[in-house]
Amino acid sequence: MFLTGWVLGVLLVTLTLIEVVRSTPLEAQLAVCEDTTFQHDGIEPQISVAPYQLEVSADAVVGGQALSIFLSSPSGELFEGFFIQARDVVTDEIIGTFHTEEWKNIDCKPGVKNTVTHSGDSTKTSITVDWIAPEDYDGVVVLRATVVQQSHTFWVGIESTEVIVTPAHSLVNTRTPANTSVMACRSYNGEVDVVMAFNTVGHASDILPIPDMGLSDISTSHVDGLLYCSFNREASLVVGGYLYDMDNDEFYLEVAHGNLSDTGALTHHKHQGTTPDPVLLASVP
């Protein structure tokens, strides 16, 4: 997406969310998809304690929020392949989707992108992926992995701690300023820049630890008291724990302006205009 604009003071653009290694055991598991304790050609999984662990970044999330998943070996053991799903602890149903640029998504029907696996034959020491909880899901899940160390040596049923998921109905079809991704064009200490922020409560927008996260081709100027900013933003980005996928999801687009604090922080802003309906930004010329 390419945005160009000018305002007096600070421009706030907000987006409010609506909505194979050659390892025979792992290939067999990918084929059946639903079976996490498969056997293949008489080869059984290891019964020893797995030298790998599956960790999560939080023990509770709101629907639509991203959860970071970490697969690693405390003892430094390498592995060739992996296969991870989130499962309801009561029904064993596959829940949610995975967001990854580095690894490979698999569609275990009837869901889509609800399983993640490796995408090359190199050995690994650890991997990190984001799991997105369904917005309308209310329950408890565990992340469950199969890890292939080499050839026919593999472990199944490696589980994370339980994660409580609560539904996020308030985030659907909303035009409130909470939980919004913000791009701010600001003039601070005589310099004009563009920063990424996240609005969680009312009009307060916190600048991200990496201010230019997901931004590129930034161009700014300050002429005759007017700010001019243009930039590109990654179409799919996790901000504030939420996935903003502008290629596939619809968003409200808001333009506003306001002042800065003495430290350059974004303060209360005034609404200048919001699209009447959510827009699929990927379709905008």
C-alpha positions as CSV (number, residue, x, y, z in Angstrom):
1,M,0.0,0.0,0.0
2,F,1.3,3.5,-0.8
3,L,0.0,6.5,1.1
4,T,0.9,10.1,0.5
5,G,-0.5,12.9,2.5
6,W,-0.1,16.2,4.2
7,V,-1.6,17.8,7.3
8,L,-1.1,20.5,9.8
9,G,0.5,19.0,12.9
10,V,0.5,15.2,13.1
11,L,-1.0,12.9,10.6
12,L,-2.5,9.7,12.1
13,V,-3.6,7.0,9.7
14,T,-5.4,4.2,11.6
15,L,-6.4,0.7,10.5
16,T,-9.0,-1.0,12.6
17,L,-9.3,-4.7,12.2
18,I,-12.7,-6.2,11.4
19,E,-12.7,-9.3,11.2
20,V,9.8,-31.1,3.4
21,V,12.7,-32.4,4.4
22,R,13.1,-35.9,2.9
23,S,12.0,-37.4,6.1
24,T,9.6,-40.3,5.6
25,P,7.9,-40.1,9.0
26,L,7.1,-36.4,8.6
27,E,5.8,-36.8,5.1
28,A,3.5,-39.5,6.3
29,Q,2.1,-37.2,9.0
30,L,1.6,-34.4,6.5
31,A,-0.4,-36.8,4.3
32,V,-2.8,-37.7,7.0
33,C,-2.8,-34.3,8.6
34,E,-5.2,-35.1,11.4
35,D,-3.2,-37.9,13.0
36,T,-0.6,-36.8,15.5
37,T,0.4,-40.3,16.6
38,F,0.9,-42.0,13.2
39,Q,3.1,-45.0,12.4
40,H,4.7,-45.5,9.0
41,D,6.2,-48.7,7.5
42,G,6.7,-50.1,11.0
43,I,8.7,-47.1,12.1
44,E,7.5,-45.8,15.5
45,P,8.2,-42.5,17.2
46,Q,10.8,-42.3,20.0
47,I,9.5,-43.2,23.4
48,S,12.2,-41.3,25.3
49,V,11.7,-37.7,26.5
50,A,12.0,-35.4,23.6
51,P,15.1,-33.2,23.6
52,Y,12.9,-30.4,22.2
53,Q,10.4,-28.0,23.8
54,L,7.4,-25.9,22.6
55,E,6.9,-22.6,24.3
56,V,4.3,-19.8,23.9
57,S,4.6,-16.1,24.6
58,A,1.5,-15.9,26.7
59,D,-0.9,-18.1,28.6
60,A,-4.0,-16.2,27.5
61,V,-5.0,-14.3,24.3
62,V,-8.0,-12.5,22.8
63,G,-9.5,-13.8,19.5
64,G,-7.7,-12.3,16.6
65,Q,-4.5,-11.8,18.6
66,A,-1.2,-13.3,17.6
67,L,0.7,-15.6,19.9
68,S,4.4,-16.3,19.3
69,I,5.4,-20.0,19.3
70,F,9.0,-21.1,20.0
71,L,10.3,-24.6,19.1
72,S,13.8,-25.2,20.4
73,S,16.1,-27.7,22.1
74,P,17.5,-26.7,25.6
75,S,20.4,-29.1,25.0
76,G,21.1,-27.6,21.5
77,E,20.0,-30.7,19.5
78,L,19.5,-30.0,15.8
79,F,16.4,-31.0,13.9
80,E,15.5,-31.4,10.2
81,G,11.7,-31.1,10.2
82,F,8.8,-30.0,12.3
83,F,5.0,-30.0,12.2
84,I,2.9,-27.8,14.5
85,Q,-0.8,-27.4,15.2
86,A,-3.0,-25.9,17.9
87,R,-5.6,-28.3,19.3
88,D,-8.6,-27.8,21.5
89,V,-7.9,-29.6,24.8
90,V,-11.5,-31.0,24.9
91,T,-12.4,-31.8,21.3
92,D,-8.9,-32.2,19.8
93,E,-10.1,-30.0,16.9
94,I,-7.4,-28.0,15.0
95,I,-7.8,-24.3,16.0
96,G,-6.6,-21.1,14.5
97,T,-4.1,-20.2,11.7
98,F,-0.4,-19.6,11.5
99,H,1.3,-16.5,10.1
100,T,4.8,-17.1,8.8
101,E,7.1,-15.7,6.1
102,E,9.9,-18.2,6.6
103,W,8.1,-21.5,6.9
104,K,5.3,-23.3,5.1
105,N,1.5,-23.3,5.8
106,I,-0.6,-26.4,5.3
107,D,-4.4,-26.5,5.0
108,C,-5.8,-29.3,7.1
109,K,-9.4,-29.4,5.8
110,P,-11.8,-27.9,6.4
111,G,-9.5,-25.2,7.8
112,V,-6.8,-23.1,6.0
113,K,-3.2,-22.3,7.2
114,N,-3.9,-24.2,10.4
115,T,-0.7,-26.2,10.3
116,V,2.9,-25.1,9.9
117,T,5.9,-27.1,8.8
118,H,9.4,-26.5,7.5
119,S,10.2,-25.3,4.0
120,G,13.7,-26.7,3.4
121,D,16.1,-29.5,4.2
122,S,18.5,-27.6,6.3
123,T,19.1,-28.4,10.0
124,K,17.7,-26.0,12.6
125,T,18.3,-25.2,16.2
126,S,15.1,-23.3,16.8
127,I,12.1,-21.8,14.9
128,T,9.6,-19.1,15.7
129,V,6.1,-18.7,14.2
130,D,3.0,-16.7,15.0
131,W,-0.3,-18.4,15.7
132,I,-3.5,-16.4,15.3
133,A,-6.5,-17.2,17.5
134,P,-9.9,-17.2,15.9
135,E,-11.9,-14.1,16.7
136,D,-15.0,-16.1,17.8
137,Y,-13.3,-19.0,19.6
138,D,-13.9,-19.4,23.3
139,G,-11.8,-22.3,24.8
140,V,-8.4,-23.7,25.7
141,V,-5.7,-24.9,23.3
142,V,-2.3,-26.5,23.4
143,L,0.3,-26.2,20.7
144,R,1.4,-29.7,19.6
145,A,4.5,-30.6,17.6
146,T,6.2,-33.5,15.8
147,V,9.9,-33.0,15.4
148,V,12.1,-35.0,13.1
149,Q,15.7,-35.1,14.3
150,Q,17.1,-37.0,11.3
151,S,16.1,-39.8,9.0
152,H,13.6,-42.0,11.0
153,T,14.3,-40.5,14.4
154,F,11.3,-38.4,15.5
155,W,9.2,-37.5,18.5
156,V,5.4,-36.8,18.5
157,G,3.0,-35.1,20.9
158,I,5.4,-32.4,22.1
159,E,3.1,-29.9,23.8
160,S,3.1,-26.4,25.0
161,T,1.4,-25.2,28.2
162,E,-2.3,-24.5,27.8
163,V,-3.5,-21.2,26.3
164,I,-6.8,-19.7,27.2
165,V,-8.6,-17.9,24.3
166,T,-11.5,-15.5,24.8
167,P,-13.6,-14.2,21.9
168,A,-13.1,-10.7,20.5
169,H,-16.6,-9.7,19.3
170,S,-15.9,-6.1,20.2
171,L,-13.1,-6.0,17.6
172,V,-15.4,-7.0,14.7
173,N,-17.0,-4.3,12.6
174,T,-15.9,-1.6,15.0
175,R,-15.0,2.0,14.3
176,T,-13.7,2.7,17.8
177,P,-10.1,3.9,18.1
178,A,-9.0,1.0,20.3
179,N,-6.8,-1.7,18.9
180,T,-5.7,0.2,15.8
181,S,-2.5,0.3,13.8
182,V,-1.3,3.8,13.4
183,M,1.2,5.5,11.0
184,A,2.1,8.9,12.1
185,C,3.8,11.7,10.1
186,R,5.3,14.0,12.7
187,S,7.6,17.0,13.1
188,Y,9.9,16.6,16.1
189,N,13.1,18.5,17.0
190,G,13.2,20.0,13.6
191,E,13.0,16.7,11.8
192,V,10.0,15.1,9.9
193,D,9.6,11.4,10.1
194,V,7.1,8.6,9.9
195,V,6.6,6.2,12.9
196,M,4.4,3.2,13.6
197,A,2.3,3.2,16.7
198,F,-0.5,1.2,18.3
199,N,-3.7,2.6,19.9
200,T,-5.0,0.4,22.8
201,V,-7.1,2.8,24.9
202,G,-9.0,5.7,23.5
203,H,-6.9,8.3,21.8
204,A,-3.5,7.2,23.3
205,S,-1.2,5.8,20.6
206,D,2.1,4.3,21.8
207,I,5.0,4.5,19.3
208,L,6.4,1.0,18.7
209,P,9.8,-0.1,20.0
210,I,10.9,-0.3,16.3
211,P,9.4,3.0,15.1
212,D,9.8,2.2,11.4
213,M,8.7,-1.5,11.6
214,G,7.2,-2.6,8.3
215,L,7.8,0.8,6.6
216,S,10.0,1.5,3.5
217,D,10.6,4.1,0.9
218,I,9.9,6.9,3.4
219,S,10.0,10.4,2.0
220,T,9.2,13.5,4.2
221,S,9.4,17.3,4.0
222,H,8.2,20.4,5.9
223,V,7.2,23.3,3.6
224,D,5.4,26.5,4.5
225,G,4.1,25.0,7.7
226,L,2.8,21.8,6.0
227,L,4.0,18.3,6.6
228,Y,4.4,16.0,3.6
229,C,5.0,12.2,4.1
230,S,4.9,9.3,1.7
231,F,5.8,5.7,2.5
232,N,5.2,2.0,1.7
233,R,3.8,-0.3,4.4
234,E,4.0,-4.1,4.4
235,A,0.7,-5.5,3.4
236,S,0.7,-8.2,6.2
237,L,2.0,-7.2,9.6
238,V,1.6,-8.2,13.2
239,V,1.2,-5.0,15.3
240,G,0.2,-5.0,19.0
241,G,-0.3,-8.7,18.9
242,Y,-2.9,-8.5,16.1
243,L,-2.4,-9.5,12.4
244,Y,-3.2,-6.7,10.0
245,D,-3.5,-8.4,6.6
246,M,-4.4,-5.8,4.1
247,D,-4.3,-8.2,1.2
248,N,-7.2,-10.2,2.5
249,D,-9.0,-8.3,5.3
250,E,-11.1,-5.2,5.4
251,F,-10.3,-2.1,7.5
252,Y,-11.6,1.3,8.3
253,L,-9.2,4.1,7.2
254,E,-9.1,7.2,9.4
255,V,-7.1,10.4,8.9
256,A,-6.6,12.7,11.9
257,H,-4.2,15.3,13.3
258,G,-3.0,16.4,16.7
259,N,-0.1,17.5,18.8
260,L,3.1,16.0,20.2
261,S,4.3,15.9,23.8
262,D,7.7,17.4,24.7
263,T,9.2,13.9,24.3
264,G,7.7,13.4,20.8
265,A,4.9,11.1,21.9
266,L,1.6,11.2,20.1
267,T,-1.1,12.9,22.2
268,H,-4.9,13.3,21.8
269,H,-5.8,13.8,18.2
270,K,-8.9,15.2,16.4
271,H,-10.8,13.1,13.9
272,Q,-10.8,14.4,10.4
273,G,-12.5,11.6,8.6
274,T,-13.1,7.9,8.6
275,T,-14.4,5.7,5.7
276,P,-18.1,4.9,6.2
277,D,-17.5,1.2,5.6
278,P,-14.5,-1.1,6.0
279,V,-12.4,-1.2,2.8
280,L,-10.3,-4.0,1.2
281,L,-7.2,-1.8,0.8
282,A,-5.6,-4.3,-1.7
283,S,-8.4,-3.3,-4.1
284,V,-7.6,0.4,-3.9
285,P,-5.7,1.6,-7.0
